[in-house]
Amino acid sequence: MAIARVIVELKPGVLDPQGEAIKNSLHALGYEEVKKVRVGKFITLEVEGNDLKEIEERVKEMADKLLANVVIEKFSVQVEG
Amino acid sequence: MAIARVIVELKPGVLDPQGEAIKNSLHALGYEEVKKVRVGKFITLEVEGNDLKEIEERVKEMADKLLANVVIEKFSVQVEG
């Protein structure tokens, strides 16, 4: 069994309205020092198998097909046994 | 200027319907080796200031007040200059 983590972020230059909303809320709470906010997600997968290289390839496929919207998002994959 | 990253995850034992839905979709795509999926988010903040210790304390406050729902989520904070 391996643990794979897929980290998904908006590509640079893509507007992040959720991040903007959080920034505005933080300012309203008095945290004026916050200049920029970006929101991303990560997906942790428990995957059967022992071949970490093959698992990484399969998880990259999953990210490409389902987990990330590659038009506006980029992703990275980490696998540990 | 410092970069703070807040990592927010559901507490263990809290149901993750989004993760379940992803798992089911992955199975439907033929990725039967995926046994469990959990979804988390991270928030990257650009923060003015030089005192990393103070920034970390302030960002923990922000996470506690706004960024995480501490009833069902746990968070961790990383700060780099």
Backbone of each chain as ProteinMPNN parsed JSONL, in Angstrom:
{"seq_chain_A": "MAIARVIVELKPGVLDPQGEAIKNSLHALGYEEVKKVRVGKFITLEVEGNDLKEIEERVKEMADKLLANVVIEKFSVQVEG", "coords_chain_A": {"N_chain_A": [[0.858, -1.204, 0.0], [0.561, 2.183, -0.871], [0.956, 5.719, -0.317], [-0.301, 8.375, -2.054], [0.013, 11.743, -2.928], [-1.692, 14.325, -4.404], [-1.168, 17.491, -5.532], [-2.885, 20.334, -6.272], [-2.954, 23.312, -8.004], [-4.021, 26.585, -9.0], [-2.994, 27.791, -12.191], [-0.358, 30.205, -12.599], [-1.458, 33.538, -13.037], [-4.079, 32.898, -13.549], [-7.193, 33.973, -12.486], [-8.22, 34.064, -9.06], [-10.94, 33.912, -7.499], [-11.89, 32.921, -5.069], [-9.661, 33.087, -3.411], [-9.352, 35.881, -3.443], [-11.68, 36.639, -2.099], [-11.19, 35.56, 0.418], [-8.96, 37.075, 1.13], [-10.117, 39.641, 1.301], [-11.875, 39.213, 3.434], [-10.038, 38.664, 5.469], [-8.77, 41.145, 5.641], [-10.917, 42.643, 6.565], [-11.101, 41.59, 9.078], [-8.938, 42.713, 10.248], [-6.421, 41.905, 9.485], [-4.387, 43.306, 7.856], [-1.917, 42.983, 6.774], [-1.85, 40.962, 4.953], [-1.228, 40.333, 1.654], [-1.718, 38.886, -0.652], [-3.673, 36.111, -1.666], [-3.924, 32.722, -2.419], [-5.738, 29.846, -3.321], [-5.522, 26.375, -3.078], [-5.835, 22.801, -3.679], [-5.484, 19.551, -2.192], [-5.227, 16.08, -2.794], [-5.355, 13.107, -1.178], [-4.415, 9.848, -1.679], [-4.923, 6.453, -0.979], [-3.269, 3.771, -2.239], [-3.239, 0.576, -3.657], [-0.471, -1.62, -4.112], [3.043, -2.027, -4.958], [5.011, -1.055, -6.567], [6.421, 1.827, -6.771], [7.089, 3.603, -8.763], [5.434, 2.898, -10.895], [2.979, 3.369, -9.666], [3.125, 6.133, -9.344], [3.036, 6.959, -12.026], [0.463, 6.077, -12.748], [-1.093, 7.593, -10.99], [-0.537, 10.145, -11.873], [-1.824, 10.023, -14.344], [-4.473, 9.784, -13.383], [-4.755, 12.289, -12.182], [-4.531, 13.94, -14.362], [-6.75, 13.173, -15.873], [-8.968, 13.382, -14.164], [-8.612, 14.631, -11.588], [-7.501, 17.171, -11.697], [-8.152, 20.237, -13.395], [-6.722, 20.725, -16.198], [-6.66, 22.859, -17.878], [-6.767, 25.226, -16.46], [-5.428, 24.65, -14.152], [-2.485, 23.45, -12.462], [-0.659, 20.499, -11.54], [1.034, 18.491, -9.06], [2.64, 15.419, -8.125], [3.233, 13.341, -5.376], [4.633, 10.368, -4.121], [4.711, 7.952, -1.59], [5.946, 5.013, -0.008]], "CA_chain_A": [[0.0, 0.0, 0.0], [1.319, 3.433, -0.943], [0.198, 6.969, -0.166], [0.01, 9.355, -3.094], [-0.597, 13.053, -2.694], [-1.775, 15.155, -5.606], [-1.306, 18.901, -5.151], [-3.477, 21.027, -7.413], [-2.962, 24.771, -7.837], [-4.311, 27.374, -10.193], [-1.819, 28.281, -12.895], [-0.105, 31.63, -12.393], [-2.19, 34.379, -13.974], [-5.508, 32.581, -13.511], [-7.842, 34.669, -11.379], [-8.635, 33.203, -7.956], [-11.947, 34.683, -6.76], [-11.989, 32.428, -3.685], [-8.547, 33.709, -2.703], [-9.676, 37.306, -3.274], [-12.709, 36.755, -1.053], [-10.526, 35.307, 1.706], [-8.127, 38.254, 1.43], [-10.994, 40.726, 1.751], [-12.366, 38.876, 4.775], [-8.922, 38.832, 6.415], [-8.609, 42.588, 5.852], [-12.041, 43.092, 7.407], [-10.81, 41.136, 10.443], [-7.794, 43.463, 10.761], [-5.135, 41.338, 9.032], [-4.068, 44.129, 6.685], [-0.594, 42.613, 6.26], [-1.987, 39.915, 3.927], [-1.224, 41.033, 0.367], [-2.21, 38.036, -1.73], [-4.131, 34.801, -1.194], [-4.262, 31.749, -3.466], [-6.284, 28.628, -2.718], [-5.313, 25.141, -3.833], [-6.354, 21.624, -2.979], [-4.682, 18.351, -2.366], [-5.992, 14.85, -2.72], [-4.522, 12.032, -0.659], [-4.935, 8.57, -2.159], [-4.297, 5.194, -0.577], [-3.252, 2.99, -3.469], [-2.661, -0.762, -3.551], [0.651, -1.865, -5.015], [4.376, -1.86, -4.373], [5.903, -0.418, -7.539], [6.128, 3.249, -6.567], [7.219, 4.301, -10.044], [4.199, 2.652, -11.647], [1.893, 4.071, -8.97], [3.228, 7.56, -9.671], [2.55, 7.141, -13.395], [-0.994, 5.911, -12.744], [-1.714, 8.723, -10.282], [-0.452, 11.297, -12.789], [-2.946, 9.836, -15.274], [-5.722, 10.126, -12.678], [-4.796, 13.741, -11.992], [-4.741, 14.539, -15.676], [-8.094, 12.866, -16.365], [-10.091, 13.624, -13.248], [-8.417, 15.381, -10.344], [-7.176, 18.568, -11.981], [-8.597, 20.809, -14.664], [-5.407, 21.181, -16.658], [-6.762, 24.13, -18.608], [-6.488, 26.347, -15.549], [-4.707, 24.199, -12.962], [-1.317, 22.564, -12.602], [-0.619, 19.57, -10.406], [2.238, 17.693, -8.838], [2.324, 14.145, -7.472], [4.244, 12.742, -4.499], [4.242, 9.014, -3.7], [5.596, 7.296, -0.625], [5.556, 3.62, 0.211]], "C_chain_A": [[0.885, 1.242, 0.0], [0.373, 4.614, -0.726], [0.649, 7.919, -1.267], [-0.702, 10.664, -2.75], [-0.53, 13.847, -3.987], [-2.059, 16.589, -5.16], [-1.749, 19.669, -6.381], [-3.532, 22.522, -7.108], [-3.423, 25.43, -9.115], [-2.999, 27.782, -10.855], [-1.614, 29.764, -12.584], [-0.874, 32.444, -13.443], [-3.678, 34.075, -14.025], [-6.121, 33.252, -12.286], [-8.337, 33.677, -10.341], [-9.662, 33.948, -7.104], [-12.101, 34.225, -5.304], [-10.864, 33.042, -2.838], [-8.79, 35.192, -2.45], [-10.677, 37.51, -2.143], [-12.093, 36.541, 0.329], [-9.684, 36.516, 2.095], [-8.985, 39.398, 1.963], [-11.528, 40.463, 3.16], [-11.267, 39.051, 5.816], [-8.68, 40.316, 6.681], [-9.696, 43.11, 6.783], [-11.829, 42.689, 8.867], [-9.575, 41.829, 11.031], [-6.437, 42.932, 10.325], [-4.713, 42.015, 7.725], [-2.747, 43.727, 6.048], [-0.661, 41.551, 5.16], [-2.162, 40.584, 2.563], [-1.786, 40.195, -0.771], [-2.609, 36.691, -1.138], [-4.449, 33.94, -2.412], [-4.711, 30.47, -2.766], [-6.012, 27.449, -3.643], [-5.928, 23.976, -3.086], [-5.353, 20.497, -3.098], [-5.557, 17.135, -2.111], [-5.032, 13.747, -2.28], [-5.175, 10.706, -1.017], [-4.188, 7.429, -1.488], [-4.418, 4.233, -1.75], [-2.59, 1.637, -3.207], [-1.512, -0.913, -4.53], [1.959, -1.562, -4.339], [5.326, -1.108, -5.298], [5.614, 1.088, -7.544], [6.193, 4.038, -7.874], [5.935, 4.136, -10.873], [3.012, 3.379, -11.004], [1.925, 5.555, -9.331], [2.694, 7.83, -11.082], [1.019, 7.071, -13.455], [-1.681, 7.112, -12.083], [-1.619, 9.992, -11.135], [-1.564, 11.228, -13.837], [-4.277, 10.252, -14.632], [-5.872, 11.634, -12.539], [-5.146, 14.429, -13.306], [-6.185, 14.354, -16.14], [-9.196, 13.413, -15.47], [-9.815, 14.653, -12.161], [-8.124, 16.854, -10.57], [-7.823, 18.968, -13.299], [-7.361, 21.466, -15.289], [-5.46, 22.422, -17.541], [-6.347, 25.29, -17.703], [-5.65, 25.946, -14.335], [-3.457, 23.411, -13.343], [-1.301, 21.637, -11.393], [0.763, 18.957, -10.27], [1.845, 16.483, -8.007], [3.512, 13.71, -6.626], [3.75, 11.366, -4.075], [5.233, 8.523, -2.66], [5.048, 5.927, -0.26], [5.042, 3.358, 1.607]], "O_chain_A": [[1.837, 1.338, 0.774], [-0.838, 4.513, -0.926], [1.835, 8.226, -1.392], [-1.862, 10.674, -2.337], [0.534, 14.019, -4.583], [-3.06, 16.86, -4.496], [-1.072, 19.658, -7.41], [-4.082, 22.942, -6.09], [-3.233, 24.884, -10.202], [-2.017, 28.083, -10.176], [-2.576, 30.491, -12.336], [-0.921, 32.061, -14.612], [-4.461, 34.901, -14.494], [-5.612, 33.106, -11.174], [-8.813, 32.593, -10.678], [-9.301, 34.552, -6.094], [-12.402, 35.028, -4.42], [-11.086, 33.459, -1.701], [-8.474, 35.704, -1.376], [-10.543, 38.429, -1.336], [-12.426, 37.241, 1.286], [-9.691, 36.935, 3.253], [-8.632, 40.044, 2.95], [-11.621, 41.379, 3.977], [-11.527, 39.53, 6.92], [-8.414, 40.706, 7.818], [-9.432, 43.915, 7.676], [-12.313, 43.358, 9.78], [-9.204, 41.567, 12.175], [-5.406, 43.452, 10.751], [-4.684, 41.402, 6.658], [-2.479, 44.089, 4.903], [0.345, 41.267, 4.509], [-3.129, 41.313, 2.344], [-2.281, 40.744, -1.756], [-1.961, 36.192, -0.218], [-5.155, 34.373, -3.323], [-4.139, 30.066, -1.753], [-6.249, 27.526, -4.848], [-6.474, 24.141, -1.996], [-4.494, 20.488, -3.979], [-6.496, 17.172, -1.316], [-4.021, 13.492, -2.935], [-6.341, 10.47, -0.7], [-2.958, 7.435, -1.434], [-5.519, 3.917, -2.2], [-1.515, 1.566, -2.611], [-1.567, -0.398, -5.647], [1.999, -0.925, -3.286], [6.343, -0.581, -4.845], [4.698, 1.56, -8.218], [5.458, 5.006, -8.071], [5.426, 5.088, -11.464], [2.156, 3.93, -11.697], [0.885, 6.162, -9.59], [1.985, 8.811, -11.304], [0.368, 7.883, -14.113], [-2.715, 7.586, -12.554], [-2.529, 10.82, -11.114], [-2.17, 12.244, -14.178], [-5.088, 10.958, -15.232], [-6.95, 12.191, -12.745], [-5.943, 15.365, -13.35], [-6.775, 15.262, -16.726], [-10.236, 13.855, -15.958], [-10.686, 15.462, -11.842], [-8.458, 17.693, -9.734], [-8.015, 18.145, -14.194], [-7.004, 22.598, -14.96], [-4.422, 22.972, -17.908], [-5.662, 26.216, -18.137], [-5.21, 26.808, -13.574], [-3.39, 22.792, -14.405], [-1.866, 21.958, -10.347], [1.547, 18.909, -11.218], [0.852, 16.508, -7.279], [4.652, 13.708, -7.09], [2.585, 11.208, -3.71], [6.445, 8.661, -2.826], [3.835, 5.718, -0.212], [4.679, 2.226, 1.929]]}, "seq_chain_B": "MAIARVIVELKPGVLDPQGEAIKNSLHALGYEEVKKVRVGKFITLEVEGNDLKEIEERVKEMADKLLANVVIEKFSVQVEG", "coords_chain_B": {"N_chain_B": [[8.674, 40.506, 3.17], [6.809, 37.553, 3.499], [6.037, 34.101, 2.858], [3.272, 32.264, 3.669], [1.886, 29.13, 4.283], [-1.105, 27.503, 4.682], [-2.341, 24.48, 5.626], [-5.143, 22.559, 5.324], [-7.052, 19.989, 6.602], [-9.571, 17.45, 6.762], [-10.537, 16.233, 9.971], [-9.434, 13.045, 11.251], [-11.773, 10.431, 10.876], [-13.915, 12.04, 10.296], [-16.431, 12.123, 7.918], [-15.864, 12.122, 4.383], [-17.369, 13.152, 1.849], [-16.757, 14.212, -0.67], [-14.278, 13.077, -1.225], [-15.079, 10.386, -1.3], [-16.715, 10.443, -3.571], [-14.839, 11.038, -5.534], [-13.27, 8.738, -5.348], [-15.106, 6.792, -6.242], [-15.495, 7.658, -8.855], [-12.921, 7.295, -9.869], [-12.722, 4.513, -9.699], [-14.678, 3.862, -11.578], [-13.364, 4.688, -13.822], [-11.521, 2.736, -14.039], [-9.447, 2.611, -12.238], [-8.972, 0.693, -10.026], [-7.287, 0.167, -7.994], [-7.241, 2.152, -6.133], [-7.894, 2.796, -2.842], [-8.72, 4.509, -0.849], [-9.727, 7.873, -0.531], [-8.977, 11.18, 0.35], [-9.784, 14.582, 0.645], [-8.198, 17.69, 0.816], [-7.381, 21.158, 1.538], [-5.243, 23.894, 0.645], [-4.0, 27.056, 1.58], [-2.302, 29.708, 0.32], [-0.51, 32.41, 1.469], [0.645, 35.684, 0.92], [2.476, 37.656, 2.98], [3.083, 40.717, 4.56], [6.013, 41.745, 6.312], [8.705, 40.884, 8.595], [9.279, 39.402, 10.799], [9.277, 36.211, 11.323], [8.328, 34.503, 13.239], [6.318, 35.965, 14.529], [4.627, 36.337, 12.345], [3.866, 33.701, 11.869], [2.365, 33.211, 14.184], [0.255, 35.037, 13.831], [-0.87, 34.062, 11.447], [-1.728, 31.575, 12.263], [-3.78, 32.376, 13.959], [-5.492, 33.501, 11.997], [-6.159, 31.202, 10.563], [-7.508, 29.781, 12.501], [-9.679, 31.446, 12.985], [-10.865, 31.939, 10.476], [-9.966, 30.424, 8.198], [-10.059, 27.674, 8.56], [-12.453, 25.216, 9.549], [-12.654, 24.475, 12.639], [-14.111, 22.624, 13.998], [-14.481, 20.354, 12.449], [-12.185, 20.215, 11.006], [-8.577, 20.081, 10.826], [-5.585, 22.033, 11.025], [-2.385, 23.032, 9.68], [0.488, 25.19, 9.779], [2.924, 26.661, 7.744], [5.717, 28.759, 7.459], [7.775, 30.747, 5.418], [10.565, 32.877, 4.776]], "CA_chain_B": [[7.53, 39.711, 2.679], [6.932, 36.123, 3.773], [5.012, 33.226, 2.297], [2.717, 31.335, 4.656], [1.001, 28.127, 3.703], [-1.997, 26.872, 5.656], [-2.822, 23.201, 5.112], [-6.377, 22.243, 6.05], [-7.528, 18.629, 6.32], [-10.611, 16.941, 7.652], [-10.043, 15.396, 11.066], [-9.676, 11.615, 11.034], [-13.091, 10.006, 11.343], [-14.955, 12.862, 9.681], [-16.754, 11.632, 6.576], [-15.403, 12.996, 3.296], [-18.175, 12.771, 0.688], [-16.058, 14.583, -1.905], [-13.293, 12.022, -1.438], [-15.807, 9.177, -1.716], [-17.164, 10.63, -4.959], [-13.649, 10.904, -6.389], [-12.896, 7.318, -5.366], [-16.041, 6.079, -7.108], [-15.21, 8.035, -10.245], [-11.672, 6.639, -10.261], [-13.047, 3.098, -9.95], [-15.412, 3.79, -12.847], [-12.373, 4.874, -14.892], [-10.641, 1.569, -14.089], [-8.375, 2.684, -11.236], [-9.522, -0.074, -8.904], [-6.285, 0.053, -6.932], [-7.398, 3.252, -5.176], [-8.691, 2.256, -1.743], [-9.264, 5.574, -0.006], [-9.415, 9.225, -1.028], [-9.346, 12.295, 1.229], [-9.523, 15.858, -0.021], [-7.883, 18.815, 1.692], [-7.074, 22.376, 0.783], [-4.206, 24.723, 1.227], [-4.131, 28.48, 1.29], [-0.987, 30.343, 0.302], [-0.663, 33.83, 1.794], [1.807, 36.576, 0.929], [2.266, 38.472, 4.17], [4.107, 41.724, 4.827], [6.648, 41.64, 7.621], [9.98, 40.169, 8.621], [9.368, 38.567, 11.995], [8.584, 34.988, 10.897], [7.64, 33.925, 14.408], [5.078, 36.726, 14.723], [3.763, 36.03, 11.196], [3.28, 32.376, 12.1], [1.308, 33.329, 15.202], [-0.892, 35.742, 13.224], [-1.506, 33.192, 10.449], [-2.478, 30.559, 13.033], [-5.031, 33.06, 14.35], [-6.359, 33.601, 10.803], [-6.655, 29.861, 10.257], [-8.458, 29.416, 13.546], [-10.88, 32.286, 12.885], [-11.498, 32.062, 9.168], [-9.56, 29.545, 7.093], [-10.433, 26.288, 8.84], [-13.569, 24.965, 10.455], [-11.933, 23.611, 13.585], [-14.981, 21.559, 14.508], [-14.276, 19.143, 11.65], [-10.917, 20.256, 10.268], [-7.346, 20.455, 11.512], [-4.727, 22.775, 10.098], [-0.999, 23.303, 10.058], [0.983, 26.433, 9.17], [4.358, 26.75, 7.427], [6.091, 30.119, 7.039], [9.161, 30.944, 4.982], [10.858, 34.306, 4.521]], "C_chain_B": [[7.791, 38.227, 2.941], [5.8, 35.375, 3.078], [4.552, 32.27, 3.402], [1.79, 30.375, 3.933], [0.208, 27.475, 4.827], [-2.57, 25.623, 5.002], [-3.996, 22.764, 5.969], [-6.859, 20.861, 5.624], [-8.697, 18.312, 7.231], [-9.973, 16.126, 8.769], [-10.299, 13.927, 10.741], [-11.053, 11.243, 11.594], [-14.227, 10.832, 10.787], [-15.189, 12.361, 8.251], [-16.337, 12.642, 5.521], [-16.171, 12.613, 2.023], [-17.518, 13.122, -0.646], [-15.003, 13.525, -2.239], [-13.943, 10.725, -1.892], [-16.227, 9.265, -3.182], [-15.986, 10.48, -5.921], [-13.244, 9.438, -6.489], [-13.808, 6.546, -6.316], [-15.787, 6.399, -8.579], [-13.93, 7.368, -10.736], [-11.905, 5.149, -10.538], [-13.753, 2.944, -11.296], [-14.465, 3.963, -14.035], [-11.375, 3.718, -14.955], [-9.499, 1.584, -13.093], [-8.839, 2.011, -9.947], [-8.548, -0.14, -7.735], [-6.401, 1.155, -5.872], [-8.371, 2.822, -4.084], [-9.316, 3.341, -0.877], [-8.84, 6.913, -0.579], [-9.868, 10.243, 0.014], [-8.943, 13.586, 0.524], [-9.245, 16.935, 1.026], [-7.638, 20.056, 0.868], [-5.864, 23.053, 1.404], [-4.363, 26.145, 0.724], [-2.738, 29.087, 1.402], [-1.179, 31.844, 0.466], [0.666, 34.546, 1.604], [1.568, 37.61, 2.02], [3.424, 39.45, 4.327], [4.707, 41.516, 6.206], [7.898, 40.802, 7.54], [10.091, 39.193, 9.779], [8.567, 37.276, 11.747], [7.787, 34.361, 12.042], [6.289, 34.63, 14.621], [4.099, 36.431, 13.579], [3.086, 34.682, 11.406], [2.14, 32.445, 13.12], [0.044, 33.964, 14.623], [-1.621, 34.818, 12.239], [-2.267, 32.063, 11.151], [-3.816, 31.126, 13.521], [-6.013, 33.112, 13.182], [-6.979, 32.249, 10.484], [-7.755, 29.476, 11.237], [-9.776, 30.163, 13.38], [-11.629, 32.113, 11.573], [-11.207, 30.916, 8.201], [-9.97, 28.094, 7.304], [-11.678, 26.264, 9.718], [-13.069, 23.964, 11.485], [-12.82, 22.56, 14.247], [-14.685, 20.249, 13.763], [-12.925, 19.098, 10.935], [-9.755, 20.554, 11.213], [-6.471, 21.191, 10.504], [-3.296, 22.809, 10.604], [-0.515, 24.498, 9.243], [2.485, 26.315, 8.941], [4.635, 28.174, 6.952], [7.534, 30.115, 6.562], [9.371, 32.395, 4.541], [11.071, 34.579, 3.042]], "O_chain_B": [[8.868, 37.716, 2.636], [4.756, 35.942, 2.757], [5.363, 31.556, 3.992], [1.006, 30.777, 3.074], [0.774, 26.964, 5.793], [-3.207, 25.699, 3.951], [-3.87, 22.615, 7.184], [-7.049, 20.597, 4.437], [-8.8, 18.843, 8.337], [-8.991, 15.417, 8.549], [-11.259, 13.598, 10.044], [-11.436, 11.702, 12.67], [-15.377, 10.394, 10.797], [-14.244, 12.201, 7.479], [-16.437, 13.853, 5.724], [-15.672, 11.834, 1.212], [-17.699, 12.413, -1.636], [-14.856, 13.128, -3.395], [-13.418, 10.04, -2.769], [-16.113, 8.298, -3.934], [-16.115, 9.876, -6.986], [-12.916, 8.949, -7.57], [-13.331, 5.734, -7.109], [-15.856, 5.52, -9.438], [-13.857, 6.927, -11.883], [-11.357, 4.594, -11.49], [-13.466, 2.02, -12.057], [-14.726, 3.449, -15.123], [-10.49, 3.705, -15.811], [-8.666, 0.677, -13.092], [-9.065, 2.662, -8.927], [-8.939, -0.466, -6.615], [-5.737, 1.096, -4.837], [-9.532, 2.521, -4.362], [-10.341, 3.106, -0.237], [-7.716, 7.062, -1.059], [-10.996, 10.182, 0.503], [-7.891, 13.662, -0.112], [-9.98, 17.065, 2.004], [-7.682, 20.012, -0.361], [-5.518, 22.8, 2.558], [-4.799, 26.391, -0.401], [-2.083, 28.992, 2.44], [-1.912, 32.475, -0.296], [1.7, 34.071, 2.073], [0.582, 38.347, 1.988], [4.591, 39.069, 4.24], [4.006, 41.158, 7.153], [8.133, 40.099, 6.557], [10.901, 38.268, 9.746], [7.35, 37.244, 11.933], [6.725, 33.775, 11.838], [5.266, 33.988, 14.86], [2.897, 36.291, 13.805], [1.89, 34.53, 11.156], [1.093, 31.822, 12.945], [-1.072, 33.512, 14.875], [-2.851, 34.797, 12.204], [-3.327, 31.644, 10.685], [-4.842, 30.446, 13.497], [-7.198, 32.814, 13.334], [-8.167, 32.154, 10.175], [-8.788, 28.923, 10.857], [-10.851, 29.605, 13.601], [-12.859, 32.134, 11.541], [-12.095, 30.482, 7.467], [-10.203, 27.366, 6.339], [-11.917, 27.169, 10.517], [-13.059, 22.758, 11.24], [-12.325, 21.701, 14.978], [-14.643, 19.177, 14.366], [-12.56, 18.086, 10.338], [-9.924, 21.19, 12.254], [-6.596, 21.001, 9.294], [-3.033, 22.638, 11.795], [-1.035, 24.784, 8.165], [3.228, 25.917, 9.839], [3.886, 28.727, 6.146], [8.411, 29.551, 7.216], [8.468, 33.04, 4.008], [11.324, 35.72, 2.654]]}, "name": "protein", "num_of_chains": 2, "seq": "MAIARVIVELKPGVLDPQGEAIKNSLHALGYEEVKKVRVGKFITLEVEGNDLKEIEERVKEMADKLLANVVIEKFSVQVEGMAIARVIVELKPGVLDPQGEAIKNSLHALGYEEVKKVRVGKFITLEVEGNDLKEIEERVKEMADKLLANVVIEKFSVQVEG"}
